[in-house]
Amino acid sequence: MSLSERNSYKFISDFRDVEVSLMTEISDLINSINPDLIKRILVDLVKTPSENPPGSTSDIVHYLHTTAQELGFSSEIITAGPGGRENHVASIGDSTRSIILCGHLDTVPAGDVDSWKFPPYGGHEKDGFVYGRGAADMKAGVAAFLGAMASLNENKVPLLHKIVFTGTAEEETTMIGAKALLKAGIMDHADFLFIGEPTSLQVGIAEKGVIWLILEVRGKAAHGSMPELGVNAIEGACAAIPILKKLVPLDKSELLGQSTLNIGIINGGSKINVVPEICTLECDFRLIPGVDADKLATSILDSLKNLDNMNPCIFSSTFSSKLPALYASPDHAVIKNLMKWTSNLSNASSSPIGLTYGTDAAILAPATQVPFAIFGPGDPSMAHQTNEKVSVEEVVQAAKTIVATIAEFSQK
Ligand SMILES: [Zn+2]
């Protein structure tokens, strides 16, 4: 064996030693995850209502602020908007570059409380599940993130990244929480973004874009007994519906399937004996990457112009929401690590998935082109349901997977 061969052998051997010791440290870290702490945080979060509407996250943010300080994290509260809309930011480490663990703190309302098996804000535990509004979507993800950070902090793992938890307000509606974080510069030095939405521990690397388009149809009022003197806006809206359906792009994405349209609200008319002057259609488009929202709106209005001859209404459109579709490369090191640890530690599929709905990533990721993964405990079909629940074991598995993934990617 030549000297250079010996040196390269030694290098490989050193490298293996480093790798073996890293794997040992990671398995120690996984074992250090504290299920009792995670369950306590989850139950406390469920017991702290944060319904949206009305949208205040103040109570839950103050709970998290205290908890983060008790765990030895840096912690701050960032105002996101009026009416108690607050974000919570907690971090460990002092590196310049960061990894963001983002979870929304608001929930949809509990609805009819009497139809719940257990009170929606009781934090009731049964057969390994915690029940309550927000248990899966997504107080479980928040508890898993904090449990993972506690383990990294207690074990004083030397990391190349500052680990930053961000709890956001208003994800279920306007996403002003995420927008406030962006404005505060949270994403400026981020190398990766985790979103803890419930995915049953599957790894989401794509999400559909959201376009809420309000189509206003304007006709001409007249007495209902003389409809020939008016232009019926409701009839104009009905004539527009098949045209809107035809304009949904047909392209398919491997992870996201096809773009879709749901006409969620139709509003028009004032009295039975009046030809309606105005009718509005609220159209919820869910689009795969590559579809341009503005071009779609232009082609909708262009197509509706041809309708004028048969039904001389005037059509105009506005957007009430516009979020881009997102796609992250499955070859990114964090995503590869996440897939590996997911299949090592749980029974979840090792193939990446796409989500049909938008998350805070739609605000946080595009601005800085930061790669992302949507990964969290809880069955996505539980979201917004009566008797929402989450498996405590799954929340603990999520924390273990996150801690292993971060340690492998970021350890010095
Ligand atoms: Zn959610």
Residues whose N, C-alpha, C, O or C-beta is under 5 A from the ligand:
A	BS01	ZN	D137 M138 E197
